[in-house]
Amino acid sequence: MSIFTKSKRKVSFWRIIGWLFIILWILLTLIPLWWVVRIAFSPQRDIMANPTSILPVNPTLDAFKRVFGLIPVEQAIAQGGFTRKLDFLLYLRNTILVTAFSIGGGLFFNSLAAYAFARLHFPWKNKLFTIYIGALIMPTVLNLIPNFILIKDLGLYGTLSGVIAPSFFGSAFGVFFLRQFFLGINAELEDAAKLDGAGTLTIFFKIVMPMSLPPILTVSILSFIDTWNAFQWPYFAGGMGTKPEATVLTVALAAFRAQQQSGLPDFTGMMAGTLVSMLPMVVIFLFLGRKVIDNIQFTGIK
């Protein structure tokens, strides 16, 4: 006969306060998201007539159909929408292209620079790295004008290439993050490869990179979030919303919001477009968010 003993865990007052604070913080974070969902699934006129309703008023998918241009203009206007269609698929394609090239190019140049700062020996290496990382504390608006002038002089203004260019060549954070991981790799593996006649690039691509998949995944996810949500640079470099072929989702939604009918923005259409544009980030964080946190802790970045 076995005897089971129950250990009673004493719950302190401050522990209860801590849990209440966490619950309150979660609610404050989720309430804006729920408000977006509520407005997106409600008709324009009904949501204005019932502004205090917690649940969607007369739930419908008309706002999403209006955003994708799946309903006639007359019906869109009758629902409180605008005559202009949001070419969502075009802007989604532009956003995917900008994000994909930014992540791919950024990873390539970030990893090469990070490995050089971590393993190679050259004059003024530490001082150059300090100056380079100084870009982390520099406000991004300071780089806006020089980058804009350069893009315009190169004839890339109003093109996707101009939007992609700055992030394609990497970022200071990406170099810093990957360098931290490269410093933790056992140098004896690389020394053994050198004894077998492997060159620096061979060691980097065949030994270091396969061992660095976790931090590479983390940098890719962080770069995806930053690029997908970017507004300021895509707005100026992409023609300020006047060139559809170079306009991304964030800029398109801002232009869509600027339309007005009888002085009233299309709240439901705007929230529907915002909700659809948020889905990729939500899915990524649901499946890969834990890996990002673990890898950041592993590389020593607090």
Secondary structure, DSSP 4 states (H G I P E B T S, - for coil): -----PPPPPPPHHHHHHHHHHHHHHHHHHHHHHHHHHHHTS-HHHHHH-TT-SSPSS--SHHHHHHTT-S-HHHHHHTT--SS---HHHHHHHHHHHHHHHHHHHHHHHHHHHHHHHH---TTHHHHHHHHHGGGGS-THHHHHHHHHHHHHTT-TTSHHHHHHHHHT--HHHHHHHHHHHHTS-HHHHHHHHHTT--HHHHIIIIIHHHTHHHHHHHHHHHHHHHHH--HHHHHHTTTTS-GGG--HHHHHHHHHH--BTTB--HHHHHHHHHHHHHHHHHHHHHHHHHHHHHHHHTT--
